[in-house]
Amino acid sequence: MHSDKEGKGGTATSIAESDSEIEHEPGEKNVSRQMSESSLYTTEDEEEDETHNKIELGPQCTLKEQFEKDKDDESLRRWKEQLLGSVDINAVGESLDPDVKILSLEIKSPGRPDIVLPIPEGGKPQCPWFTLKEGSKYSLKFSFLVTNNIVTGLKYTNTVWKTGLKVDSTKQMIGAFSPQSEPYTHEMPEDTTPSGMFARGSYSARTKFLDDDNKCYLEINYTFDIKKEWLAT
């Protein structure tokens, strides 16, 4: 996971470090590690996987209740203060459910202008959403705002299909984040698009941002193209 934390504004990272490795399902060709393509329907395998991986959590607590718990434990109190930083407990401490709003998405490629991806209403952008050049390096950068409560286990998933066959499935744990007035930013590790005649063409993909209770904050179903050259700008 490539993320750093700053105070207000700028780049921010999770308040609790998590496993940052990107997972790809075995036997699948790596086509894209970021926002790639998405099929318009959830497969039975995906639904079963999400059901089996759902974590059973204990009772929810407001941020204020979490801060008040075990307040006689000095080490735990210091850890909570470090975790929450400058969060105004009185302002956000009465909400049980965190809220995460994805504010911006962009694709970065060395030597190229950033591709700003407008977040579509209803999660289905116009087709194709973007075009990448074969064999090019790229990374996905996004910003998001956390409000109401701490979000834990925030993760990014992306599934890619070509001609109806799943060619890539990516999951990356982003981390846990406290609510704050300034947005966080996160940039995915750099990857390279596939190349060759069979790699070119149209793909479909589904991208999701979820937490450890499998609450989905954004789902985008879209298509993208890989071509021999970049589109003229």
Backbone as CSV, one residue per row, in Angstrom:
resi,resn,N_x,N_y,N_z,CA_x,CA_y,CA_z,C_x,C_y,C_z
1,MET,0.852,-1.187,0.000,0.000,0.000,0.000,0.879,1.225,0.000
2,HIS,0.681,2.097,-0.948,1.480,3.310,-1.045,0.626,4.468,-0.584
3,SER,0.680,4.771,0.688,-0.071,5.918,1.176,0.640,6.510,2.353
4,ASP,0.660,7.814,2.396,1.298,8.541,3.474,0.248,9.375,4.159
5,LYS,0.491,9.752,5.400,-0.488,10.549,6.100,0.055,11.927,6.380
6,GLU,-0.765,12.908,6.097,-0.461,14.266,6.471,-1.594,14.765,7.327
7,GLY,-1.409,15.925,7.900,-2.441,16.460,8.767,-3.680,16.797,7.994
8,LYS,-3.801,18.025,7.579,-4.974,18.441,6.833,-4.587,18.611,5.375
9,GLY,-5.417,18.032,4.514,-5.148,18.132,3.095,-4.019,17.219,2.707
10,GLY,-3.660,17.249,1.435,-2.546,16.446,0.964,-2.867,14.974,1.023
11,THR,-1.812,14.170,1.070,-1.976,12.728,1.059,-2.209,12.235,2.467
12,ALA,-3.079,11.238,2.607,-3.368,10.707,3.933,-3.377,9.204,3.881
13,THR,-3.092,8.590,5.009,-3.048,7.148,5.061,-3.957,6.643,6.160
14,SER,-4.066,5.330,6.252,-4.943,4.745,7.253,-4.389,4.965,8.643
15,ILE,-5.300,5.035,9.620,-4.884,5.229,10.998,-4.356,3.936,11.582
16,ALA,-4.681,2.827,10.953,-4.152,1.544,11.390,-3.571,0.842,10.175
17,GLU,-2.302,0.489,10.234,-1.673,-0.158,9.094,-2.305,-1.520,8.863
18,SER,-2.575,-1.860,7.603,-3.185,-3.129,7.256,-2.347,-3.801,6.189
19,ASP,-2.672,-5.083,5.927,-1.988,-5.813,4.876,-2.252,-5.124,3.557
20,SER,-1.186,-4.688,2.911,-1.347,-3.882,1.708,-1.129,-4.683,0.433
21,GLU,-0.891,-5.976,0.555,-0.600,-6.735,-0.645,-1.831,-6.825,-1.528
22,ILE,-1.602,-6.747,-2.821,-2.685,-6.914,-3.773,-2.830,-8.397,-4.057
23,GLU,-4.043,-8.891,-3.948,-4.302,-10.297,-4.164,-4.939,-10.492,-5.525
24,HIS,-4.427,-11.476,-6.289,-5.024,-11.866,-7.547,-5.398,-13.337,-7.431
25,GLU,-6.563,-13.681,-7.915,-6.967,-15.072,-7.859,-6.040,-15.900,-8.736
26,PRO,-5.638,-17.108,-8.242,-4.711,-17.940,-9.016,-5.323,-18.352,-10.347
27,GLY,-4.438,-18.450,-11.343,-4.880,-18.928,-12.648,-5.460,-17.857,-13.535
28,GLU,-5.506,-16.634,-13.055,-6.067,-15.566,-13.861,-4.948,-14.677,-14.384
29,LYS,-5.081,-14.255,-15.595,-4.083,-13.379,-16.199,-4.272,-11.977,-15.660
30,ASN,-3.154,-11.360,-15.259,-3.231,-10.006,-14.711,-3.411,-9.004,-15.839
31,VAL,-4.600,-8.448,-15.947,-4.869,-7.464,-16.985,-4.850,-6.076,-16.404
32,SER,-5.372,-5.900,-15.213,-5.395,-4.571,-14.624,-5.523,-4.677,-13.133
33,ARG,-4.805,-3.825,-12.395,-4.918,-3.823,-10.964,-5.714,-2.639,-10.484
34,GLN,-6.299,-1.915,-11.315,-6.998,-0.749,-10.870,-8.363,-0.763,-11.444
35,MET,-8.904,0.379,-11.743,-10.215,0.427,-12.287,-10.110,-0.081,-13.691
36,SER,-10.585,-1.257,-13.931,-10.474,-1.804,-15.234,-11.843,-1.939,-15.806
37,GLU,-12.383,-3.158,-15.798,-13.630,-3.342,-16.463,-14.636,-3.915,-15.545
38,SER,-15.886,-3.914,-15.971,-16.846,-4.508,-15.113,-18.037,-5.019,-15.826
39,SER,-18.451,-6.209,-15.447,-19.627,-6.819,-16.021,-20.835,-6.244,-15.320
40,LEU,-21.940,-6.262,-15.966,-23.110,-5.590,-15.404,-23.838,-6.438,-14.386
41,TYR,-23.470,-7.675,-14.223,-24.189,-8.531,-13.295,-23.216,-9.245,-12.376
42,THR,-23.605,-9.395,-11.109,-22.786,-10.118,-10.141,-22.923,-11.608,-10.403
43,THR,-21.805,-12.312,-10.478,-21.854,-13.748,-10.702,-22.151,-14.465,-9.394
44,GLU,-22.612,-15.716,-9.497,-22.894,-16.508,-8.304,-21.635,-16.713,-7.485
45,ASP,-20.483,-16.884,-8.165,-19.218,-17.072,-7.447,-18.890,-15.858,-6.604
46,GLU,-19.122,-14.657,-7.151,-18.832,-13.430,-6.407,-19.738,-13.303,-5.194
47,GLU,-21.036,-13.607,-5.377,-21.973,-13.508,-4.261,-21.600,-14.483,-3.155
48,GLU,-21.216,-15.703,-3.545,-20.829,-16.708,-2.558,-19.563,-16.292,-1.843
49,ASP,-18.602,-15.728,-2.596,-17.338,-15.296,-2.005,-17.571,-14.190,-0.984
50,GLU,-18.424,-13.217,-1.311,-18.689,-12.124,-0.398,-19.400,-12.617,0.858
51,THR,-20.292,-13.608,0.690,-21.011,-14.155,1.845,-20.063,-14.884,2.775
52,HIS,-19.164,-15.705,2.196,-18.242,-16.496,3.013,-17.208,-15.620,3.704
53,ASN,-16.835,-14.512,3.068,-15.791,-13.654,3.619,-16.311,-12.589,4.562
54,LYS,-17.619,-12.526,4.752,-18.173,-11.503,5.626,-17.764,-11.761,7.066
55,ILE,-17.225,-10.756,7.716,-16.744,-10.873,9.083,-17.873,-10.570,10.049
56,GLU,-18.051,-11.452,11.027,-19.060,-11.202,12.044,-18.479,-10.256,13.088
57,LEU,-19.014,-9.063,13.176,-18.503,-8.051,14.085,-19.340,-7.984,15.344
58,GLY,-18.751,-7.446,16.397,-19.475,-7.261,17.643,-20.426,-6.076,17.541
59,PRO,-21.084,-5.746,18.657,-22.026,-4.629,18.650,-21.342,-3.332,18.243
60,GLN,-22.027,-2.537,17.439,-21.475,-1.258,17.024,-21.511,-0.265,18.168
61,CYS,-20.523,0.607,18.175,-20.455,1.664,19.186,-20.249,2.990,18.482
62,THR,-20.778,4.036,19.081,-20.491,5.360,18.543,-19.043,5.698,18.839
63,LEU,-18.521,6.678,18.143,-17.140,7.089,18.356,-16.949,7.560,19.792
64,LYS,-17.943,8.242,20.324,-17.859,8.733,21.698,-17.808,7.576,22.689
65,GLU,-18.628,6.547,22.452,-18.629,5.377,23.329,-17.300,4.637,23.250
66,GLN,-16.749,4.530,22.040,-15.455,3.865,21.903,-14.368,4.612,22.665
67,PHE,-14.424,5.926,22.623,-13.405,6.730,23.305,-13.521,6.604,24.827
68,GLU,-14.762,6.439,25.321,-14.986,6.353,26.758,-14.676,4.976,27.321
69,LYS,-14.670,3.951,26.465,-14.420,2.591,26.936,-13.006,2.456,27.487
70,ASP,-12.882,1.724,28.588,-11.574,1.409,29.178,-10.711,2.650,29.372
71,LYS,-11.337,3.752,29.770,-10.569,4.999,29.882,-9.547,4.975,31.013
72,ASP,-9.643,3.988,31.906,-8.653,3.860,32.980,-7.379,3.161,32.509
73,ASP,-7.432,2.573,31.328,-6.260,1.905,30.764,-5.427,2.962,30.037
74,GLU,-4.299,3.360,30.635,-3.503,4.460,30.117,-2.968,4.179,28.715
75,SER,-2.453,2.969,28.477,-1.889,2.658,27.162,-2.978,2.645,26.093
76,LEU,-4.144,2.131,26.441,-5.256,2.106,25.487,-5.752,3.516,25.216
77,ARG,-5.763,4.351,26.243,-6.205,5.737,26.064,-5.270,6.472,25.109
78,ARG,-3.954,6.282,25.285,-2.986,6.938,24.402,-3.137,6.440,22.960
79,TRP,-3.387,5.123,22.826,-3.563,4.564,21.483,-4.792,5.180,20.809
80,LYS,-5.870,5.342,21.556,-7.088,5.928,20.982,-6.857,7.390,20.601
81,GLU,-6.112,8.110,21.413,-5.827,9.507,21.089,-5.003,9.605,19.810
82,GLN,-4.044,8.678,19.658,-3.236,8.661,18.439,-4.091,8.266,17.247
83,LEU,-4.990,7.315,17.467,-5.864,6.836,16.407,-6.789,7.929,15.898
84,LEU,-7.370,8.662,16.818,-8.380,9.644,16.447,-7.800,11.002,16.105
85,GLY,-6.577,11.265,16.533,-5.950,12.534,16.192,-6.769,13.714,16.661
86,SER,-7.082,14.615,15.731,-7.792,15.843,16.091,-9.294,15.745,15.865
87,VAL,-9.839,14.515,15.839,-11.276,14.345,15.610,-12.065,14.999,16.733
88,ASP,-13.087,15.759,16.368,-13.979,16.382,17.341,-15.019,15.346,17.756
89,ILE,-14.805,14.705,18.911,-15.685,13.634,19.369,-17.118,14.132,19.530
90,ASN,-17.278,15.334,20.047,-18.618,15.869,20.275,-19.362,16.128,18.962
91,ALA,-18.616,16.339,17.880,-19.257,16.640,16.603,-19.687,15.379,15.868
92,VAL,-18.919,14.296,16.002,-19.223,13.095,15.221,-19.470,11.865,16.081
93,GLY,-19.412,12.007,17.381,-19.410,10.844,18.256,-20.726,10.163,18.502
94,GLU,-21.826,10.614,17.928,-23.120,10.006,18.208,-23.612,9.102,17.085
95,SER,-22.846,8.949,16.022,-23.278,8.133,14.889,-22.658,6.748,14.969
96,LEU,-23.480,5.713,14.718,-22.974,4.345,14.737,-22.251,3.994,13.442
97,ASP,-22.846,4.321,12.317,-22.326,3.890,11.026,-21.384,4.914,10.415
98,PRO,-20.189,4.473,9.997,-19.309,5.384,9.264,-19.865,5.624,7.871
99,ASP,-19.420,6.678,7.246,-19.794,6.928,5.860,-18.529,7.291,5.092
100,VAL,-18.368,6.692,3.927,-17.216,6.954,3.069,-17.736,7.426,1.724
101,LYS,-17.275,8.575,1.294,-17.682,9.116,-0.002,-16.451,9.229,-0.889
102,ILE,-16.465,8.524,-2.012,-15.369,8.617,-2.965,-15.532,9.928,-3.730
103,LEU,-14.545,10.797,-3.624,-14.649,12.138,-4.189,-14.071,12.251,-5.602
104,SER,-12.978,11.542,-5.870,-12.328,11.666,-7.180,-11.600,10.380,-7.531
105,LEU,-11.492,10.147,-8.833,-10.766,8.999,-9.367,-9.956,9.478,-10.568
106,GLU,-8.710,9.071,-10.637,-7.908,9.437,-11.797,-6.845,8.389,-12.068
107,ILE,-6.521,8.237,-13.339,-5.490,7.303,-13.766,-4.242,8.109,-14.103
108,LYS,-3.122,7.710,-13.499,-1.852,8.391,-13.719,-0.946,7.480,-14.547
109,SER,-0.294,8.075,-15.542,0.652,7.338,-16.364,1.846,8.251,-16.626
110,PRO,3.074,7.763,-16.427,4.261,8.606,-16.586,4.305,9.292,-17.944
111,GLY,4.553,10.613,-17.920,4.681,11.370,-19.150,3.381,11.701,-19.848
112,ARG,2.257,11.378,-19.195,0.950,11.629,-19.792,0.111,12.477,-18.849
113,PRO,-0.810,13.292,-19.387,-1.750,13.996,-18.500,-2.613,12.984,-17.756
114,ASP,-2.948,13.288,-16.511,-3.799,12.398,-15.745,-5.166,12.259,-16.417
115,ILE,-5.711,11.051,-16.378,-7.052,10.804,-16.904,-8.028,10.928,-15.738
116,VAL,-8.783,12.010,-15.709,-9.753,12.230,-14.635,-11.037,11.487,-14.990
117,LEU,-11.475,10.616,-14.090,-12.660,9.803,-14.334,-13.849,10.382,-13.569
118,PRO,-14.818,10.940,-14.248,-15.996,11.452,-13.551,-16.755,10.305,-12.900
119,ILE,-17.092,10.460,-11.625,-17.835,9.413,-10.923,-19.285,9.458,-11.398
120,PRO,-19.768,8.383,-11.992,-21.090,8.424,-12.613,-22.228,8.256,-11.609
121,GLU,-23.333,8.894,-11.883,-24.532,8.657,-11.091,-25.063,7.272,-11.445
122,GLY,-25.445,6.518,-10.440,-25.946,5.173,-10.696,-24.875,4.142,-10.949
123,GLY,-23.593,4.557,-10.937,-22.494,3.608,-11.048,-22.242,3.054,-12.430
124,LYS,-22.810,3.665,-13.483,-22.605,3.165,-14.842,-22.217,4.322,-15.761
125,PRO,-20.924,4.528,-15.965,-20.476,5.611,-16.839,-20.717,5.284,-18.307
126,GLN,-20.549,6.298,-19.141,-20.665,6.079,-20.577,-19.538,5.163,-21.047
127,CYS,-19.798,4.417,-22.106,-18.832,3.428,-22.593,-18.074,3.965,-23.804
128,PRO,-16.764,3.723,-23.882,-15.922,3.224,-22.789,-15.602,4.353,-21.812
129,TRP,-15.316,3.991,-20.580,-15.032,4.997,-19.557,-13.661,5.623,-19.780
130,PHE,-12.717,4.830,-20.244,-11.379,5.344,-20.529,-10.671,4.391,-21.478
131,THR,-9.554,4.845,-22.026,-8.741,4.039,-22.941,-7.292,4.089,-22.487
132,LEU,-6.629,2.941,-22.469,-5.219,2.855,-22.111,-4.427,2.300,-23.282
133,LYS,-3.155,2.676,-23.336,-2.264,2.149,-24.369,-1.670,0.831,-23.897
134,GLU,-1.570,-0.128,-24.807,-0.977,-1.420,-24.450,0.470,-1.232,-23.979
135,GLY,0.870,-2.036,-22.996,2.242,-1.998,-22.500,2.618,-0.737,-21.745
136,SER,1.621,0.048,-21.304,1.920,1.306,-20.607,1.796,1.142,-19.096
137,LYS,2.608,1.903,-18.386,2.532,1.897,-16.923,1.439,2.865,-16.481
138,TYR,0.753,2.495,-15.394,-0.340,3.340,-14.909,-0.602,3.024,-13.437
139,SER,-1.289,3.914,-12.779,-1.742,3.663,-11.409,-3.048,4.421,-11.202
140,LEU,-3.835,3.954,-10.266,-5.102,4.593,-9.931,-4.934,5.400,-8.651
141,LYS,-5.357,6.647,-8.677,-5.323,7.503,-7.495,-6.741,7.961,-7.197
142,PHE,-7.117,7.931,-5.924,-8.462,8.365,-5.575,-8.448,9.096,-4.237
143,SER,-9.448,9.921,-4.031,-9.606,10.615,-2.755,-10.965,10.265,-2.179
144,PHE,-11.071,10.293,-0.860,-12.325,9.927,-0.216,-12.450,10.634,1.125
145,LEU,-13.678,10.825,1.534,-13.980,11.513,2.781,-14.645,10.534,3.736
146,VAL,-14.180,10.517,4.988,-14.756,9.654,6.012,-15.471,10.521,7.039
147,THR,-16.728,10.200,7.328,-17.511,10.954,8.304,-18.217,9.995,9.268
148,ASN,-18.726,10.558,10.353,-19.584,9.885,11.347,-18.856,8.972,12.318
149,ASN,-18.017,8.060,11.825,-17.380,7.086,12.708,-16.152,6.520,12.013
150,ILE,-15.359,5.736,12.734,-14.184,5.096,12.157,-14.630,4.022,11.172
151,VAL,-14.044,4.010,9.983,-14.295,2.924,9.039,-13.109,1.973,9.123
152,THR,-13.396,0.680,9.267,-12.335,-0.314,9.397,-12.377,-1.264,8.207
153,GLY,-11.203,-1.745,7.841,-11.107,-2.713,6.757,-11.569,-2.188,5.420
154,LEU,-11.349,-0.897,5.164,-11.729,-0.353,3.864,-10.877,-1.026,2.783
155,LYS,-11.537,-1.544,1.766,-10.808,-2.263,0.727,-11.348,-1.930,-0.658
156,TYR,-10.480,-2.196,-1.641,-10.772,-1.951,-3.050,-10.794,-3.295,-3.753
157,THR,-11.830,-3.555,-4.537,-11.874,-4.774,-5.341,-12.149,-4.408,-6.791
158,ASN,-11.600,-5.200,-7.684,-11.801,-4.946,-9.108,-11.795,-6.273,-9.858
159,THR,-12.812,-6.488,-10.672,-12.920,-7.711,-11.465,-13.034,-7.322,-12.929
160,VAL,-12.301,-8.040,-13.776,-12.207,-7.691,-15.192,-12.593,-8.890,-16.056
161,TRP,-13.361,-8.593,-17.114,-13.761,-9.612,-18.085,-13.376,-9.181,-19.493
162,LYS,-13.095,-10.164,-20.352,-12.888,-9.911,-21.789,-13.614,-11.014,-22.552
163,THR,-14.464,-10.605,-23.461,-15.302,-11.532,-24.233,-16.007,-12.538,-23.324
164,GLY,-16.489,-12.043,-22.175,-17.272,-12.876,-21.269,-16.474,-13.725,-20.310
165,LEU,-15.151,-13.734,-20.410,-14.312,-14.538,-19.524,-13.624,-13.650,-18.498
166,LYS,-13.639,-14.072,-17.231,-12.953,-13.303,-16.198,-11.448,-13.475,-16.357
167,VAL,-10.745,-12.348,-16.508,-9.300,-12.399,-16.736,-8.496,-11.839,-15.573
168,ASP,-9.153,-11.167,-14.643,-8.417,-10.631,-13.491,-9.382,-10.339,-12.357
169,SER,-8.926,-10.609,-11.139,-9.702,-10.277,-9.943,-8.733,-9.762,-8.889
170,THR,-8.896,-8.510,-8.497,-7.947,-7.842,-7.612,-8.622,-7.391,-6.332
171,LYS,-7.933,-7.575,-5.214,-8.406,-7.062,-3.927,-7.232,-6.400,-3.234
172,GLN,-7.450,-5.190,-2.687,-6.403,-4.557,-1.898,-7.006,-3.942,-0.647
173,MET,-6.423,-4.290,0.498,-6.821,-3.664,1.748,-6.212,-2.270,1.806
174,ILE,-7.050,-1.271,2.087,-6.570,0.107,2.174,-6.305,0.480,3.622
175,GLY,-7.210,0.099,4.549,-6.935,0.334,5.960,-8.139,0.829,6.736
176,ALA,-7.870,1.368,7.925,-8.896,1.941,8.798,-8.661,3.446,8.896
177,PHE,-9.744,4.204,8.907,-9.628,5.658,8.851,-10.610,6.311,9.813
178,SER,-10.142,7.339,10.496,-11.010,8.098,11.389,-11.714,9.195,10.608
179,PRO,-12.876,9.642,11.076,-13.554,10.749,10.386,-12.766,12.039,10.538
180,GLN,-12.743,12.836,9.479,-12.089,14.133,9.534,-12.667,15.008,8.424
181,SER,-12.444,16.312,8.565,-13.032,17.256,7.617,-12.303,17.282,6.282
182,GLU,-11.019,16.879,6.280,-10.234,16.880,5.053,-10.227,15.490,4.427
183,PRO,-10.247,15.382,3.104,-10.258,14.062,2.458,-8.907,13.355,2.554
184,TYR,-8.960,12.046,2.495,-7.770,11.213,2.367,-7.510,10.971,0.884
185,THR,-6.265,10.689,0.526,-5.939,10.259,-0.832,-5.134,8.969,-0.766
186,HIS,-5.296,8.151,-1.764,-4.584,6.870,-1.813,-4.232,6.575,-3.264
187,GLU,-3.010,6.128,-3.493,-2.598,5.752,-4.841,-2.219,4.283,-4.867
188,MET,-2.795,3.562,-5.805,-2.514,2.141,-5.944,-1.102,1.937,-6.508
189,PRO,-0.504,0.774,-6.264,0.813,0.490,-6.851,0.760,0.537,-8.367
190,GLU,1.854,0.950,-8.960,1.921,1.045,-10.420,1.833,-0.337,-11.059
191,ASP,1.147,-0.395,-12.186,0.996,-1.647,-12.924,1.242,-1.365,-14.400
192,THR,1.231,-2.403,-15.222,1.452,-2.269,-16.661,0.345,-2.973,-17.415
193,THR,-0.216,-2.312,-18.411,-1.257,-2.942,-19.211,-0.648,-4.042,-20.072
194,PRO,-1.416,-5.077,-20.372,-0.892,-6.130,-21.244,-0.696,-5.593,-22.658
195,SER,0.061,-6.306,-23.452,0.330,-5.861,-24.821,0.191,-7.027,-25.782
196,GLY,0.088,-6.697,-27.039,-0.065,-7.720,-28.060,-1.451,-7.702,-28.675
197,MET,-1.585,-8.347,-29.788,-2.834,-8.338,-30.539,-4.010,-8.841,-29.713
198,PHE,-3.787,-9.874,-28.923,-4.894,-10.464,-28.176,-5.245,-9.652,-26.929
199,ALA,-4.345,-8.769,-26.508,-4.633,-7.928,-25.341,-5.466,-6.711,-25.714
200,ARG,-5.378,-6.301,-26.972,-6.132,-5.118,-27.384,-7.609,-5.440,-27.488
201,GLY,-8.407,-4.386,-27.304,-9.842,-4.583,-27.443,-10.615,-3.996,-26.285
202,SER,-11.856,-4.408,-26.167,-12.762,-3.872,-25.149,-12.873,-4.828,-23.969
203,TYR,-12.894,-4.268,-22.782,-13.037,-5.030,-21.542,-14.238,-4.491,-20.768
204,SER,-14.768,-5.323,-19.892,-15.782,-4.846,-18.953,-15.253,-5.084,-17.546
205,ALA,-15.712,-4.286,-16.574,-15.155,-4.389,-15.222,-16.154,-3.938,-14.174
206,ARG,-15.911,-4.400,-12.959,-16.683,-3.937,-11.807,-15.712,-3.560,-10.698
207,THR,-15.807,-2.345,-10.199,-14.984,-1.865,-9.098,-15.870,-1.587,-7.900
208,LYS,-15.390,-1.979,-6.716,-16.145,-1.726,-5.484,-15.214,-1.188,-4.397
209,PHE,-15.758,-0.354,-3.528,-15.092,0.075,-2.301,-15.978,-0.407,-1.152
210,LEU,-15.428,-1.286,-0.303,-16.203,-1.885,0.777,-15.448,-1.787,2.089
211,ASP,-16.166,-2.039,3.213,-15.492,-2.116,4.502,-15.518,-3.548,5.008
212,ASP,-15.056,-3.776,6.254,-14.937,-5.146,6.746,-16.274,-5.773,7.099
213,ASP,-17.365,-5.015,7.001,-18.708,-5.571,7.156,-19.362,-5.749,5.789
214,ASN,-18.542,-5.628,4.730,-18.999,-5.719,3.346,-20.035,-4.667,2.984
215,LYS,-20.023,-3.558,3.699,-20.856,-2.426,3.299,-20.191,-1.770,2.096
216,CYS,-20.936,-1.629,1.010,-20.376,-1.089,-0.225,-20.653,0.411,-0.307
217,TYR,-19.596,1.200,-0.437,-19.726,2.655,-0.510,-19.785,3.157,-1.950
218,LEU,-19.240,2.380,-2.877,-19.327,2.749,-4.282,-19.114,1.495,-5.118
219,GLU,-19.988,1.298,-6.100,-19.826,0.223,-7.076,-19.961,0.844,-8.460
220,ILE,-18.988,0.553,-9.321,-19.005,1.093,-10.677,-18.877,-0.055,-11.661
221,ASN,-19.825,-0.157,-12.578,-19.789,-1.135,-13.663,-19.495,-0.381,-14.956
222,TYR,-18.474,-0.791,-15.669,-18.041,0.018,-16.803,-17.272,-0.808,-17.824
223,THR,-16.973,-0.199,-18.945,-16.105,-0.810,-19.951,-14.927,0.118,-20.214
224,PHE,-13.825,-0.453,-20.688,-12.665,0.348,-21.087,-11.975,-0.356,-22.243
225,ASP,-11.133,0.386,-22.934,-10.426,-0.159,-24.094,-8.926,-0.158,-23.853
226,ILE,-8.255,-1.141,-24.414,-6.792,-1.131,-24.530,-6.480,-1.078,-26.024
227,LYS,-5.732,-0.060,-26.438,-5.418,0.142,-27.853,-3.911,0.205,-28.073
228,LYS,-3.539,0.237,-29.341,-2.119,0.240,-29.695,-1.459,1.549,-29.318
229,GLU,-2.210,2.649,-29.374,-1.686,3.966,-29.041,-2.665,4.695,-28.139
230,TRP,-2.148,5.700,-27.451,-3.016,6.568,-26.665,-3.961,7.334,-27.591
231,LEU,-5.111,7.684,-27.070,-5.999,8.543,-27.830,-5.392,9.933,-27.929
232,ALA,-5.642,10.612,-29.027,-5.131,11.975,-29.208,-5.772,12.895,-28.187
233,THR,-4.967,13.793,-27.588,-5.493,14.716,-26.582,-5.553,16.133,-27.156
